[in-house]
Amino acid sequence: MTSPSTRLIAFNKPYGVLSQFTQEGKWRGLKDYIQLPHFYAAGRLDADSEGLLLLTNDGKLQAKIADPTFKLEKTYWIQVEGMPTEKDLETLRQGVKLKDGLAQAVRVKLLDIPDPWPRHPPIRFRQNIPTSWIEVVITEGRNRQVRRMSAAVGFPTLRLIRVAIGPYGMNGLEQGSWREEKISLLY
């Protein structure tokens, strides 16, 4: 059980923002968006990825969200170069061999083009190569895992947006905004 002072916030992280409060090089930090003391990211989302990042002021809750042994599902929308077939998606479900071992999606499906917010800067497009959107659900979260998985089946990721972590989703949360969440859903 958590302490009554335990808090959890959901943040829709823009492209170019690190999962830490301090900026580093060209990347901005969370302090540009969140001015709450003693909060820490529960897991990571690379600076070149966007979407849901959970933050808490409780170390045990942070571990429960971030530690892969808890098998908390993380859902991503990825825009890839090319048009994957059902066979390609099945390869992701069965698992692909990466340098650090087998990586397997819990669920994968093609999406109708979602209507996410514009990205700044925009992704690169090649006029003669179409793009498509895939929803990928994983329970691990190794470094750049989803990007490496899509590349392993021949579809490089152009844009990656995390839309859910376990029971928490963005649900209308605007880019660069945050809101407090009820934490009872994880216990």
Secondary structure, DSSP 8 states (H G I E B T S, - for coil): ---TT--EEEEEE-TTB-SSSS-BTTBB-GGGT---TT-EESS---TT-EEEEEEES-HHHHHHHH-GGG---EEEEEEEES---HHHHHHHHH-EEETTEEE--SEEEEE--------SS-----TTS-EEEEEEEES---TTHHHHHHHHTT--EEEEEEEEETTEE-TT--TT-EEEE-SGGG-
